[in-house]
Amino acid sequence: MEDKTKITLKKVIDSKKITEQAFEIAKKSIAKGKENEAKEIINMVSCYLKDSLHFQEKNDLINAFGAVYYSHGWLDTGARLGIFDVHNNKLFVVD
């Protein structure tokens, strides 16, 4: 049984897959007139995902996991503010 209180490589990888899936959807769902705001968020998400990989390669799983969560937080913020026109409440905090 997996210990849910531990940050594992599997947890980092699984979380990153979900975030990357949401990221791909968000990039295709930019609301009209919100391109500049979306560009800023997309840049931040991309940077945090790269940071996550950097930390993962150094076996710093806590920071790798944190960077994934920061990136997903940016996506959720964009969704909540209507910058991304998404309606998937499994991947975003919407609806």
Buried (B, 14 or more C-beta within 10 A) or exposed (E): EEEEEEBEEEBBEEBBEEBBEBBEBBBEBBBEEBEEBBEEBBEBBBBBBEBBBEBBEEEBBEBBBBBBEBBBBBBBBBBEEEBBBBEBEEBBEBE
